[in-house]
Amino acid sequence: MTRSLTIGRHTARFPLIQGGMGVRISGGNLAGHVARCGGIGLIATAGIGLNSPHYDGRNFFTADPLALKDEIRKAYEIAPDGIIGTNCMVAVTNFDEMVRVSCEAGVKLIVAGAGLPMNLPELTADWPEVALVPIVSSVKAAELIARKWHKGHGRLPDAIVVEDPDTAGGHLGEKLEKIGSGEYDHYGTVRGVKAYFRESFGVEIPVIAAGGVWDRADLLHALKEGADGVQMASRFVCTKECDASDAYKQAYLDCGKEDIGLLMSPAGLPGRAILRNVEQVRQRDVDFDVICPSGCLKKCTYKAGQERFCIVHALDRAQRGDVDTGLIFCGTNAWKSDRITTVQEVFDELFDLKK
Ligand SMILES: Cc1cc2nc3c(=O)[nH]c(=O)nc-3n(C[C@H](O)[C@H](O)[C@H](O)COP(=O)(O)O)c2cc1C
């Protein structure tokens, strides 16, 4: 397969985006290696400052931009001509700043989810070469974004990621009770988004399918069903280059299908994770009587009423290797991880490069 993927002014050799994985699961090392192999590598900006040399336990908002610049630099050292982007979550308090810092540091695209990125064109107006890619789970969400961007800024998304709430990892853009109900039609949504832009604006924008793509068969299926590319995250966790701790990767290797499920995140969105230790994740913040340490989310039930637990620090603990009280996000396919591999080996399998 020789199909490439062009998003805005940037063309990747292979139609693959490595999905952003927050709180340093996809940092500069993973993103850089994916870009070097010919895909698009994304550094997740959410909580990137935690577990960086810039964080002193109190300065979340100062550490985040400094750490982000370090990670972008690191990624470009690995892949000087590669396509490096960031994943920015609309729901986080410092969304605007992380978008601007990404542009200043030279990313080629911004993929934005966990909310509708209505102000993204205005934040990036000084960097027209940076491609803008919202993540949605419905045609309706794509329409809302497109209308607002077009009316306000004469701009349309350069691509759209359509994320499947029934399979993707991390925070999900669908109501908890609807997930897994069988109502959601992922590739119908992919084709619907594509048709919407064609019919309403006369443009063909790339639509990328995210969620549940694990191997070459899944990739070929996605392309056959109308996607222009895929975004994959869980598959990259058990690579040598992934920025998570060894214990985090081991938790993927050890988990079974039955361990993966849904929980309500204090961010007000459902999330998919390894559920084995979720009671310990919750109990930890009760035992330590922690109060909201960072204020990282715009809306947070933990910040507002100490309900449940602090999500960003739970994800951070797991990233560092505390898989007892840390939260491990994953997609429904994570149980398929059976060894630590390399990013190149993943590309070899996906694109049949070792013939
Ligand atoms: C560990 C983990 C962390 C994630 N963090 C984020 C994030 O910070 N922002 C985001 O938009 N999506 C996040 N996601 C979603 C992925 O980017 C991706 O769209 C999705 O997981 C794709 O499904 P797959 O894991 O089956 O390949 C995360 C996924 C995982 C597995």
The ligand as an ORCA input file, in Angstrom:
! r2SCAN-3c Opt
* xyz 0 1
  C      -3.336      6.047     27.214
  C      -4.206      6.896     26.350
  C      -4.247      8.266     26.556
  C      -5.010      9.093     25.724
  N      -4.977     10.450     25.903
  C      -5.605     11.264     25.033
  C      -5.455     12.681     25.133
  O      -4.732     13.200     25.978
  N      -6.138     13.447     24.241
  C      -6.924     12.906     23.260
  O      -7.509     13.639     22.470
  N      -7.060     11.554     23.124
  C      -6.407     10.736     23.977
  N      -6.493      9.372     23.806
  C      -7.224      8.836     22.636
  C      -6.259      8.471     21.483
  O      -5.577      9.593     21.023
  C      -6.925      7.760     20.293
  O      -7.776      8.589     19.566
  C      -7.684      6.485     20.619
  O      -7.194      5.838     21.755
  C      -7.608      5.581     19.424
  O      -8.027      4.301     19.722
  P      -6.987      3.085     19.924
  O      -6.343      3.323     21.239
  O      -7.894      1.896     19.876
  O      -6.003      3.098     18.794
  C      -5.759      8.527     24.661
  C      -5.723      7.135     24.469
  C      -4.962      6.322     25.278
  C      -4.914      4.839     25.019
*
